[in-house]
């Protein structure tokens, strides 16, 4: 029996109890035992026909997030070039009650799932001679965002006639997600390291 983890750190609306639990088994008996187990502690159990489907559901969820985060990050960069407010644009698009899901731009991706699961899936796909361009493109965009953030910091300081050299920079919100203490793969740590390598700058977390 296998059931992939579905936890959203800091989310007080959806907890372990009211987040549906996908359960797969090597055969029907083990899946049924898994269903009986999880029905004791969660509101909804979603049985699937194999261990592979259960795991693929997890990979699909995280790859979906990675690709959409990469897309909205790219849209944010484009909107800046076009001198359009991406935040107002997102709020306007979010008023549509169907066919749109809200994602917001940021300094990259973090945590123990979204940065890793899609790349594992892409690696596994290569063993079948299949190459996922969506996964790779999202990866490239998301992993370029810390560089973009450092350039924003440099540009902002330059506008104030204060180069990065000899500047004191305070980074707030270092974890990868709000209302969480998890630092794993947090893009802010990459930003910190890049700024720290700028000679003469002082970076404080």
Rosetta blueprint (number, residue, H / E / L):
1 X L
2 X E
3 X L
4 X L
5 X L
6 X L
7 X L
8 X L
9 X L
10 X L
11 X L
12 X L
13 X L
14 X L
15 X L
16 X L
17 X L
18 X L
19 X L
20 X L
21 X E
22 X E
23 X E
24 X E
25 X L
26 X L
27 X L
28 X H
29 X H
30 X H
31 X H
32 X H
33 X H
34 X H
35 X H
36 X H
37 X H
38 X H
39 X L
40 X L
41 X L
42 X L
43 X L
44 X L
45 X E
46 X E
47 X E
48 X L
49 X L
50 X L
51 X H
52 X H
53 X H
54 X H
55 X H
56 X H
57 X H
58 X H
59 X H
60 X H
61 X H
62 X H
63 X H
64 X H
65 X H
66 X H
67 X H
68 X H
69 X H
70 X H
71 X H
72 X H
73 X H
74 X H
75 X H
76 X H
77 X H
78 X H
79 X H
80 X H
81 X H
82 X L
83 X L
84 X L
85 X L
86 X H
87 X H
88 X H
89 X H
90 X H
91 X H
92 X H
93 X H
94 X H
95 X L
96 X L
97 X L
98 X L
99 X L
100 X L
101 X L
102 X L
103 X L
104 X L
105 X L
106 X L
107 X L
108 X L
109 X L
110 X L
111 X L
112 X L
113 X L
114 X H
115 X H
116 X H
117 X H
118 X H
119 X H
120 X H
121 X H
122 X H
123 X H
124 X H
125 X H
126 X H
127 X L
128 X L
129 X L
130 X L
131 X L
132 X L
133 X H
134 X H
135 X H
136 X H
137 X H
138 X H
139 X H
140 X H
141 X H
142 X H
143 X H
144 X H
145 X H
146 X H
147 X H
148 X H
149 X H
150 X H
151 X H
152 X H
153 X H
154 X H
155 X H
156 X H
157 X H
158 X H
159 X H
160 X L
161 X L
162 X L
163 X L
164 X L
165 X L
166 X L
167 X L
168 X E
169 X E
170 X E
171 X L
172 X L
173 X L
174 X L
175 X L
176 X L
177 X L
178 X L
179 X L
180 X L
181 X L
182 X L
183 X L
184 X L
185 X L
186 X L
187 X H
188 X H
189 X H
190 X H
191 X H
192 X H
193 X H
194 X H
195 X H
196 X H
197 X L
198 X L
199 X L
200 X L
201 X L
202 X E
203 X E
204 X E
205 X L
